[in-house]
Amino acid sequence: MLNDKIKDIIHKVAPDFDLSTISDDTDLRKDLGMDSLAMMMVSMELEDTFSFRFDEPVDFKTVGDVLAFLRDKKGITD
């Protein structure tokens, strides 16, 4: 499931967070405290996990933004 893969990526980058509390509305910066380095690491993990490269910088705010990007822009589904 796509949502679980995103949670796994977040856990890789920020292992201290309880994955059961993460929802589509979870704010990556405010709720999880991710800084620009962590966001870059998430982007790199997304590229590796889903075998694509970002064409331009993307500013994800929530977990739902990541899911929408993967589904809408990259055609990746559950």
Helices and strands as residue ranges (DSSP letters): H 2-13, G 19-21, H 36-50, H 63-68, I 69-73
